[in-house]
Amino acid sequence: MGKGGGCIASKNKISKSSNKYENSAKLSTNVNPSPSKNLKVFIVFYSMYGHVESLAKMMKKGIETVDGVEGVLYRVPETLSKNVLVQMQAPPKDDSLPEISSPSELADADGFLFGFPTRFGCMAAQMKAFFDSTGLLWKEQKLAGKPAGFFVSTGSQGGGQETTAWTAITQLAHHGMLFVPIGYTFGAGMFNMDSVQGGSPYGAGVFAGDGSRNATDTELALAEHQGKYMAALVKKLVCG
Ligand SMILES: Cc1cc2nc3c(=O)[nH]c(=O)nc-3n(C[C@H](O)[C@H](O)[C@H](O)COP(=O)(O)O)c2cc1C
């Protein structure tokens, strides 16, 4: 996108600490050294059957309603063999959405939205494998202080919309990242009891059913809202 309207980043306001245990490299990573820049929210996701992917695209749409903030879509690498994917009837991946080349790319983001389907109430192993590959970033706490939200897909109601997001919070905690739930900021749409709808205060969500159910307009709208909400928050955090 690259449109204007980012922000003039504040100079490094972090004063040198006398605390010998403090890693100054950790703190400086959250300060934008360039005088001005457009902000980036990385949407990093895994999707086997496309449900999470449909929310990811709406996240990008929502992010880019906020002037000066760009949404960057990345898949995480697949970890299952072609054979297993065939047995699971997984469709081929859309090549137009790039795979993240290295976890070190995460350091370039100002904020994150991580999306993943549930596997027995927790994030899919593909996403966990990606988080497991961020050890070097963790070592230097390069992601500390960066805001991040989650969005999910489950097969069924009660299948883990909330637990899948909730159990993922440990990933953020160890990196020192800031968990950004959406709460009830979407308003009345979140209280609708007339139809089945995914999503929760922890983040947007879709019910995939047996795989044949697509995200509803409400589920997509919540995802777009989450993207916009995160972009506005990132802008506030970075620009003040
Ligand atoms: C091994 C496995 C475990 C699963 N566990 C759950 C589960 O605990 N709860 C649930 O609602 N759905 C479960 N599902 C269904 C997936 O969450 C569903 O396929 C996924 O949300 C679809 O998202 P996607 O289209 O982005 O891949 C499971 C699927 C697999 C293959």
The ligand as a Tripos MOL2 file, in Angstrom:
@<TRIPOS>MOLECULE
LIG
   31    33     1     0     0
SMALL
NO_CHARGES

@<TRIPOS>ATOM
      1 C1         -6.9320  -33.1110   14.2180 C.3       1 LIG1
      2 C2         -8.0770  -32.1380   14.2640 C.ar      1 LIG1
      3 C3         -8.5710  -31.7190   15.4840 C.ar      1 LIG1
      4 C4         -9.6340  -30.8360   15.5350 C.ar      1 LIG1
      5 N1        -10.0930  -30.4370   16.7560 N.ar      1 LIG1
      6 C5        -11.1740  -29.6250   16.8230 C.ar      1 LIG1
      7 C6        -11.6870  -29.2150   18.0890 C.ar      1 LIG1
      8 O1        -11.1390  -29.5220   19.1480 O.2       1 LIG1
      9 N2        -12.7920  -28.4450   18.0960 N.ar      1 LIG1
     10 C7        -13.4260  -28.0560   16.9380 C.ar      1 LIG1
     11 O2        -14.4250  -27.3560   17.0150 O.2       1 LIG1
     12 N3        -12.9280  -28.3970   15.7350 N.ar      1 LIG1
     13 C8        -11.8170  -29.1640   15.6520 C.ar      1 LIG1
     14 N4        -11.3100  -29.4950   14.4180 N.ar      1 LIG1
     15 C9        -11.8880  -28.8790   13.2120 C.3       1 LIG1
     16 C10       -11.0010  -27.7400   12.7140 C.3       1 LIG1
     17 O3        -10.8470  -26.7830   13.7180 O.3       1 LIG1
     18 C11       -11.5340  -27.1460   11.4310 C.3       1 LIG1
     19 O4        -11.2280  -28.0440   10.3870 O.3       1 LIG1
     20 C12       -10.9140  -25.7900   11.1620 C.3       1 LIG1
     21 O5        -11.3890  -24.8630   12.1050 O.3       1 LIG1
     22 C13       -11.1590  -25.2650    9.7810 C.3       1 LIG1
     23 O6        -10.3500  -24.1210    9.6310 O.3       1 LIG1
     24 P1         -9.5150  -23.9310    8.2810 P.3       1 LIG1
     25 O7        -10.4890  -24.0320    7.1590 O.co2     1 LIG1
     26 O8         -8.9280  -22.5500    8.3490 O.co2     1 LIG1
     27 O9         -8.4500  -24.9900    8.2060 O.co2     1 LIG1
     28 C14       -10.2270  -30.3740   14.3380 C.ar      1 LIG1
     29 C15        -9.7130  -30.7790   13.1100 C.ar      1 LIG1
     30 C16        -8.6360  -31.6550   13.0690 C.ar      1 LIG1
     31 C17        -8.1160  -32.0760   11.7190 C.3       1 LIG1
@<TRIPOS>BOND
     1     1     2 1
     2     2     3 ar
     3     2    30 ar
     4     3     4 ar
     5     4     5 ar
     6     4    28 ar
     7     5     6 ar
     8     6     7 ar
     9     6    13 1
    10     7     8 2
    11     7     9 ar
    12     9    10 ar
    13    10    11 2
    14    10    12 ar
    15    12    13 ar
    16    13    14 ar
    17    14    15 1
    18    14    28 ar
    19    15    16 1
    20    16    17 1
    21    16    18 1
    22    18    19 1
    23    18    20 1
    24    20    21 1
    25    20    22 1
    26    22    23 1
    27    23    24 1
    28    24    25 2
    29    24    26 1
    30    24    27 1
    31    28    29 ar
    32    29    30 ar
    33    30    31 1
@<TRIPOS>SUBSTRUCTURE
     1 LIG1         1 GROUP 0 **** ****
